[in-house]
Amino acid sequence: MEKQKITENFFYVKTRDRVGGTFRSDVYRKEGGLFEAYSYYIQDEDEAIVGFAESDDDEEAVKRSRKEWKAEHTNLLIK
């Protein structure tokens, strides 16, 4: 996971899903050391957030934000 640092408390990472879409996850460090990650598809015109997570570890926050999207998408496919 290559981090693109913007400021001391903000960076983003780009990752790909199995279909080939590119996720961007914006990660913010809050006071107290907690990280918030917001993930979305870069290709979407409105760049709607598809996942959100918090963790005390930045990489874990990114993983959880993507898992939230996967779980939601899987539930939609099952219905």
C-alpha positions as CSV (number, residue, x, y, z in Angstrom):
1,M,0.0,0.0,0.0
2,E,1.8,3.1,-1.2
3,K,0.8,6.2,0.8
4,Q,0.6,9.6,-0.9
5,K,1.2,12.1,2.0
6,I,-0.6,15.4,1.7
7,T,-0.2,16.8,5.2
8,E,1.0,15.5,8.5
9,N,-2.5,14.3,9.3
10,F,-3.8,13.4,5.8
11,F,-2.8,10.9,3.1
12,Y,-4.4,8.8,0.5
13,V,-3.8,5.4,-1.0
14,K,-4.9,3.8,-4.3
15,T,-5.8,0.1,-4.6
16,R,-7.5,-2.0,-7.1
17,D,-10.4,-4.4,-6.7
18,R,-10.7,-7.8,-8.4
19,V,-12.8,-6.4,-11.2
20,G,-10.1,-3.8,-12.0
21,G,-11.7,-0.7,-10.6
22,T,-9.5,1.7,-8.7
23,F,-10.3,2.6,-5.1
24,R,-9.0,5.7,-3.4
25,S,-9.0,5.8,0.3
26,D,-8.5,9.1,2.1
27,V,-7.1,8.7,5.5
28,Y,-7.3,11.3,8.3
29,R,-5.5,11.2,11.6
30,K,-7.7,12.6,14.3
31,E,-6.6,14.0,17.7
32,G,-5.9,11.1,20.0
33,G,-4.3,9.0,17.2
34,L,-7.5,7.5,15.7
35,F,-7.5,7.1,11.9
36,E,-10.6,7.6,9.7
37,A,-10.6,6.1,6.2
38,Y,-13.1,7.0,3.5
39,S,-13.0,4.8,0.3
40,Y,-14.5,5.5,-3.1
41,Y,-14.1,4.6,-6.7
42,I,-12.0,7.1,-8.6
43,Q,-14.0,6.5,-11.8
44,D,-17.3,7.6,-10.3
45,E,-18.2,11.1,-11.4
46,D,-19.7,12.0,-8.0
47,E,-17.0,10.0,-6.1
48,A,-19.6,8.8,-3.6
49,I,-18.1,7.2,-0.5
50,V,-18.6,3.5,-0.6
51,G,-16.9,2.6,2.7
52,F,-16.0,4.2,6.0
53,A,-14.0,2.9,9.0
54,E,-12.1,4.0,12.0
55,S,-9.1,2.3,13.6
56,D,-6.0,3.1,15.7
57,D,-3.9,1.7,12.8
58,D,-4.0,3.6,9.4
59,E,-3.7,0.4,7.2
60,E,-6.4,-1.4,9.2
61,A,-8.8,1.6,8.7
62,V,-8.3,1.4,5.0
63,K,-8.9,-2.4,5.0
64,R,-12.0,-2.1,7.1
65,S,-13.4,0.7,4.8
66,R,-13.1,-1.6,1.8
67,K,-14.6,-4.6,3.7
68,E,-17.6,-2.5,4.5
69,W,-18.1,-1.9,0.8
70,K,-17.6,-5.6,0.0
71,A,-20.1,-6.7,2.7
72,E,-22.7,-4.2,1.5
73,H,-22.2,-5.2,-2.1
74,T,-22.5,-9.0,-1.3
75,N,-25.8,-8.4,0.5
76,L,-27.2,-6.6,-2.5
77,L,-26.2,-9.5,-4.8
78,I,-27.8,-12.1,-2.5
79,K,-31.2,-10.2,-2.3
